[in-house]
C-alpha cells in the first residue's frame, strides 16, 4: 500500500485541528485493544497516547506491519484480536 503524502498530511491536519474524542479516552470503561504495526512510525505516537489514556487498554505491536496491520499480517492480526477477545470476562 502506498500512501499519498498530501492525503496523509490532510488527515493529520484534520486530527490536530479537531482533537475530537481525545478528552474522552480516560472515560472509556471497557477493555480496549490498540494494535500498531512496528513500521507505522507516523501513527505509533498516537497509539502510545491512546494506550496511556484508556484505563483498560492493551497495546500490541505487530512485527513486519505498517498502518494496515490487518492487511500486512492478517493471520497475526486475527490471532491477536481473538486472543484479546478470549481474555475478556464476558460472563456465562
Steps between C-alpha positions, in 0.01 A plus 500: 500500500636839403388802697428828329710758691243777443219276622696400810583864571131593468397225742765603753402865466133416555578299811723770646249776431203303636618272780156339517470236758845526651363646820266202550772233482541484881124445530500180295408235754533185291805303393650637179750345263735741326694344215792660320743375239866537585555683170218750559725779620247773417226368729705323766498806730120520475461136599732553795295802607177299478652209692602736780166682516252209478500337846448140382698518177729229374745597229649248259769579246505262206829436322545555129183708470421859418179697553286225342592232751199288403616508139874463558474220757142367484559174687693666783239778519217246518669293770579818698136612491368153583743465791387839632133403468560162663655678798192710565270395781171507313307297754312172453 
